[in-house]
Amino acid sequence: MVLTRTQALGVMLISSPEFYCSNEILSITALLSVPQIFVRPANNRKAADDAKDVFAHPDGDHLTMLNVYHAFKGLGPDENPQEWCWENFVSYRSLAQADDVRQQLKRLMEREEVQLVSTDFEDPRYYDNIRRALVSGFFQQVAKRDSSGKAYTTVKDDQTVVLHPSTVLKHESDWVLYNEFVLTSRNYIRTVTAIKPEWLLEISPVYFELSTFKKGDIKNALQRTQERMKRLGGR
């Protein structure tokens, strides 16, 4: 069964306490539920890109959006949030809307007694835990870098895709999770975050059962990952 976007977000929210980051996943879910928060006017693209780089996280777009939201919520009482958004090329309307969505979802989680927790920000696992939680919801939207190193292949449906130019991913990751598939002159994936293949096998073992994969680069890579995990587990 293919999860809809709403179902994937729901699974991610419900699973997030297991990864000690339900507060952060609550924010990311809200940000994914509103129009794009970044503004890139045609007459000022360079300044917009420079402003985005200030918030950019090397592992990708979801964590970058979270950085923006944390900065937005951290504004002091003397600061003008609309002016701050204008100066930083982000949409005040989208961020304010995300704030409203987050409050609604938070009330729902509290009613359903879903724990609201966070990993300590100083903990080196802070961002990894968030990325693992993203995998719990969007494990069906994963791609692996192909042998050329210039494109990716989506898992299971074998579509050749490239990263959208808007991504902030700062390193060449072999595996990525994405939220949007954009078809223009090329197949792009957008809103992308780097992940680790062992997370796929740990978090969604049924979907990534190797017997369901046809022969090829993706199956071989997952088999190598599985063998490495077994070796490490046996130590």
Secondary structure, 3 states (H helix, E strand, C coil): CCCCHHHHHHHHHHHHHHHCCHHHHHHHHHHHCCCCCECCCCCCHHHHHHHHHHHCECCEHHHHHHHHHHHHHCCCCCCCHHHHHHHCCECHHHHHHHHHHHHHHHHHHHHCCCCCCCCCCCCCCHHHHHHHHHHHHHCCCEEEECCCCCCEEECCCCCEEEECCCCCCCCCCCEEEEEEEEECCCEEEEEEEECCHHHHHHHCCCCCCHHHCCCCHHHHHHHHHHHHHHHHHCC
